[in-house]
């Protein structure tokens, strides 16, 4: 019997192909069951996310049925063969542990993938598609992910502009945003994403100001907030604690005198300004006003880069944990050191798998 993983990811395949192969959570178990039959597998787990579609399996012989499994997922598309990667044995196990730990993610160390791996495994379990081998592998993969999180700093530091904005806001307001009012000026995508992150921390109310009042009303409705005319945004700063500006206007819309006046109205309570626009919406001179905290897009992206650099420094430690866990689980599953021969041709990344008793 042989362990393998076959799949494609953001590293090997365009989003158009990944969309064709994507499997919903609801359909995961049924689809995996079909793959088990198509691929002549004794055990199978199907992992489908926006960035990857992978089949983890145990089979008497890894063969050309892998092609058929992925063609069926892609609706018969032959081109899928050119994007597949296949790993056997120890490389398959190490790959799973790396994926579950966020080491193979687009953003190194992200945590969402661990939950996705857990769900894929649970779906396979509920459909009675796993056995001794994949149960041990996936349980160990989740334990490995937990160890990587607790023993390293790989998950520390925010790595998106929106999450960095949340970190800064929590520092400015002593970790509590539940009594704060949030205002977005303009409706740029990055500005909206930033507001979603901040609103997710429980901001008391959300104000939306935009050139298109209909658009402002639509966005405000999403947050249970209030739409205001763009011309009224300066006056609204007297009640807003956090302002995210992303208008795309060619000139400054929040001047030093405007913010100075707003600070008098708010009796100098702290004001956090996030200027994501290019050209900038907010006069840089306002950062010299007492209790005004201004960050522009370059400031936020610099913090993201620094956090990513710190995560990358942890990679060696993470890989050491994954290697140790891989060796331990392979020792339990492979009592024999007999190697099988590679099966596929030049389009696949393979290595031999030691035999183990089934």
C-alpha positions in Angstrom: 0.0 0.0 0.0 1.2 3.5 -0.8 0.5 7.0 0.6 0.3 9.8 -1.8 -1.0 13.4 -2.3 -1.9 14.7 -5.7 -3.1 18.2 -6.4 -2.6 21.7 -7.6 -2.3 25.0 -5.8 -1.8 28.7 -6.3 1.9 27.8 -6.9 1.2 25.6 -10.0 -2.2 26.5 -11.4 -4.1 29.7 -12.4 -7.3 30.7 -10.5 -9.5 29.8 -13.5 -8.5 26.2 -13.2 -8.7 26.1 -9.4 -12.3 27.4 -9.8 -13.2 24.5 -12.0 -11.9 22.0 -9.5 -13.2 23.7 -6.4 -15.5 21.5 -4.2 -18.0 23.1 -1.7 -17.9 22.0 1.9 -21.4 20.5 1.6 -20.2 18.3 -1.4 -16.8 17.3 0.0 -17.8 13.9 1.4 -19.7 12.8 -1.7 -17.0 14.0 -4.1 -14.3 12.3 -2.1 -16.3 9.0 -2.2 -16.5 9.2 -6.0 -12.7 9.9 -6.1 -12.1 6.8 -3.9 -13.9 4.7 -6.4 -12.4 6.4 -9.5 -8.8 6.2 -8.1 -9.1 2.7 -6.6 -8.2 4.1 -3.2 -8.6 2.3 0.2 -8.6 5.7 2.1 -9.0 9.3 0.9 -9.3 12.9 2.1 -10.2 15.7 -0.2 -8.9 19.2 0.6 -10.4 22.0 -1.4 -9.7 25.7 -0.6 -9.5 28.9 -2.7 -5.7 28.3 -3.1 -5.5 24.5 -3.5 -7.3 21.2 -4.4 -5.5 18.1 -3.1 -6.4 14.4 -2.8 -4.6 12.5 0.0 -4.9 8.8 -0.5 -3.8 5.3 0.3 -3.8 2.8 -2.6 -2.3 -0.5 -3.6 -0.6 1.2 -6.6 -0.4 4.9 -7.5 -1.2 4.9 -11.2 -2.8 6.8 -14.1 -6.1 7.0 -12.2 -4.8 10.1 -10.6 -5.3 11.8 -14.0 -8.9 10.5 -14.2 -9.7 11.8 -10.7 -8.7 15.4 -11.5 -10.1 15.3 -15.0 -13.5 14.4 -13.4 -13.2 17.3 -11.0 -12.4 19.6 -13.9 -15.3 18.4 -16.0 -13.1 16.4 -18.4 -10.5 19.0 -19.0 -7.3 17.3 -20.2 -5.2 20.4 -19.5 -5.3 19.7 -15.8 -2.5 17.1 -16.2 0.0 19.8 -16.8 -0.6 21.5 -13.4 -0.7 18.4 -11.1 2.0 17.6 -8.6 2.2 14.2 -6.9 4.2 13.3 -3.9 4.5 9.8 -2.4 5.5 8.5 1.0 7.6 10.7 3.2 7.3 13.6 0.8 3.5 13.3 0.9 3.5 13.3 4.7 5.8 16.3 4.9 3.7 18.1 2.4 0.5 17.5 4.5 2.2 18.7 7.7 3.5 21.8 5.9 0.1 22.6 4.5 -1.7 22.2 7.8 0.9 24.4 9.6 0.5 27.3 7.1 4.0 26.8 5.7 2.8 26.2 2.1 0.3 29.1 2.2 0.3 32.2 0.1 0.7 34.1 3.4 3.2 32.1 5.5 1.9 31.1 8.9 -1.8 31.9 8.2 -4.1 30.0 10.5 -7.2 29.5 8.4 -5.8 26.6 6.5 -5.5 24.5 9.7 -9.3 24.7 10.2 -9.8 23.8 6.5 -7.6 20.7 6.8 -9.5 19.7 10.0 -12.8 20.1 8.2 -11.7 18.1 5.2 -10.5 15.3 7.5 -13.8 15.3 9.5 -15.8 15.2 6.3 -13.9 12.1 5.1 -14.2 10.5 8.6 -18.0 11.1 8.6 -18.2 9.5 5.1 -16.1 6.6 6.4 -13.4 7.2 3.9 -10.4 7.1 6.2 -8.7 4.3 8.1 -5.7 3.5 10.1 -3.2 5.4 7.9 -5.0 8.7 7.1 -6.5 8.9 10.6 -2.9 8.8 12.0 -1.6 11.2 9.4 -4.3 13.8 9.8 -4.4 13.7 13.5 -0.6 14.1 13.6 -0.9 16.9 11.0 -3.2 18.9 13.3 -1.0 18.2 16.3 2.0 19.4 14.3 0.2 22.6 13.3 -0.6 23.2 17.0 3.1 22.6 18.0 4.3 25.0 15.2 1.9 27.7 16.6 2.9 27.3 20.2 6.6 26.7 19.8 7.4 29.3 17.2 6.5 32.9 16.4 5.3 32.1 12.8 1.8 33.4 13.5 2.8 36.6 15.2 2.4 40.0 13.6 -0.4 41.0 11.2 0.3 40.5 7.5 -2.5 42.5 5.8 -3.2 46.2 5.8 -6.6 45.7 7.4 -5.3 43.6 10.3 -2.3 45.9 10.9 -4.9 48.8 11.2 -6.7 46.8 13.8 -3.4 46.2 15.8 -2.7 49.9 15.7 -6.2 50.9 16.7 -6.1 48.5 19.7 -2.8 50.0 20.8 -4.2 53.6 20.6 -7.4 52.7 22.4 -6.0 50.3 25.0 -7.3 47.2 23.3 -11.0 48.1 23.4 -12.9 49.2 20.3 -16.4 48.4 21.4 -17.3 51.9 22.4 -15.7 53.5 19.3 -17.2 55.1 16.2 -15.7 54.2 12.9 -16.0 56.3 9.7 -15.0 55.4 6.2 -14.6 58.2 3.6 -14.8 56.9 0.1 -15.4 53.4 -1.0 -12.1 52.0 -2.3 -11.7 48.3 -2.0 -8.8 48.5 0.4 -10.6 51.0 2.6 -13.6 48.8 2.8 -11.5 45.8 3.7 -9.8 47.9 6.4 -13.2 48.9 7.8 -14.4 45.3 7.8 -11.4 44.3 9.9 -12.1 47.1 12.4 -15.8 46.6 12.5 -15.2 43.0 13.2 -13.6 44.0 16.5 -17.0 45.4 17.7 -16.9 49.1 16.9 -20.1 50.7 18.4 -21.2 52.4 15.1 -20.1 52.9 11.5 -20.4 56.0 9.5 -20.1 55.9 5.7 -19.3 59.0 3.6 -19.0 58.7 -0.2 -19.5 60.8 -3.3 -22.3 58.5 -4.3 -24.8 58.7 -1.5 -26.5 55.5 -2.8 -23.3 53.7 -2.5 -22.8 55.1 1.0 -26.2 53.9 2.0 -25.6 50.4 0.6 -22.3 50.0 2.4 -23.7 51.5 5.7 -26.5 49.0 5.6 -24.0 46.1 5.6 -22.6 47.3 8.9 -25.9 48.5 10.4 -24.4 52.0 10.2 -25.3 55.4 8.9 -24.7 57.1 5.6 -23.6 60.8 5.4 -23.0 63.2 2.6 -19.3 63.6 1.6 -19.5 67.3 2.4 -20.6 66.4 5.9 -17.6 64.1 6.7 -15.6 66.9 8.3 -18.3 67.7 10.8 -18.8 64.0 11.5 -15.2 63.7 12.6 -16.3 65.2 15.9 -18.0 61.9 16.7 -15.7 59.4 14.9 -12.8 57.9 16.7 -11.3 56.1 13.7 -11.4 57.5 10.2 -10.4 55.4 7.1 -10.1 57.6 4.0 -9.9 56.1 0.6 -11.5 58.4 -2.0 -9.1 58.6 -4.9 -9.6 62.4 -5.1 -6.7 64.3 -6.7 -6.5 66.8 -3.9 -6.5 66.7 -0.1 -9.9 66.4 1.4 -9.1 66.6 5.1 -6.9 69.7 5.8 -5.0 70.5 8.9 -7.5 73.2 9.9 -10.4 70.7 9.5 -8.8 68.1 11.8 -7.8 70.8 14.3 -11.4 72.1 14.4 -12.7 68.5 14.9 -10.3 67.9 17.8 -11.6 71.0 19.6 -15.2 69.6 19.1 -14.2 66.3 20.5 -12.4 67.9 23.4 -9.1 66.4 22.3 -10.1 62.8 22.6 -7.7 60.6 20.5 -8.4 60.4 16.8 -6.9 57.6 14.6 -6.7 58.5 10.9 -5.9 55.9 8.3 -5.1 57.4 4.9 -5.1 54.6 2.3 -5.6 56.9 -0.7 -3.0 57.7 -3.4 -2.8 60.7 -3.8 -3.2 61.1 -0.1 -6.6 62.4 1.3 -5.3 63.8 4.6 -2.8 66.6 5.1 0.4 64.9 6.6 0.8 67.9 8.9 -2.1 66.7 11.1 0.1 64.1 12.6 1.7 66.9 14.7 -1.6 67.7 16.4 -1.9 66.4 20.0 -3.7 63.0 20.2 -4.0 62.6 16.4 -2.5 59.4 15.0 -2.1 59.4 11.3 -0.9 56.4 9.2 -0.8 56.3 5.4 -0.6 53.3 3.1 3.2 53.2 3.1 3.2 53.2 6.9 0.9 50.2 7.0 2.6 48.2 4.3 6.0 48.8 6.0 4.5 47.2 9.1 3.2 44.3 7.0 6.7 43.7 5.5 8.4 43.8 8.9 5.9 41.2 10.2 6.5 39.0 7.2 10.3 39.3 7.7 9.9 38.2 11.3 7.8 35.2 10.3 10.4 34.1 7.7 13.0 34.1 10.4 10.9 31.3 12.1 10.8 29.0 9.1 13.9 26.9 10.0 12.4 26.2 13.5 9.0 25.3 11.9 10.6 23.0 9.3 12.6 21.2 12.1 9.3 20.5 13.9 7.7 19.2 10.7 10.7 17.0 9.9 10.7 15.5 13.3 7.0 14.8 13.2 7.3 13.3 9.7 10.1 10.9 10.7 8.2 9.8 13.8 5.0 9.0 11.9 6.8 7.3 9.0 8.6 5.1 11.5 5.2 3.9 12.8 3.8 3.3 9.3 6.8 1.9 7.5 8.4 -1.0 9.3 10.2 -2.0 6.1 12.8 0.0 4.3 11.9 -1.4 0.9 11.4 1.4 -1.6 8.9 1.3 -4.4 9.8 2.6 -7.9 8.5 5.9 -9.2 5.5 5.4 -11.3 4.9 8.6 -13.3 6.7 10.5 -16.1 8.3 13.9 -16.3 5.2 16.0 -15.4 5.2 14.8 -11.7 7.3 15.3 -8.7 7.8 11.9 -7.0 9.8 9.9 -4.6 9.6 6.3 -3.6 7.5 5.1 -0.6 8.7 2.5 1.9 6.3 -0.4 2.1 4.2 -0.8 5.3 1.9 -3.5 6.6 -1.7 -2.7 5.9 
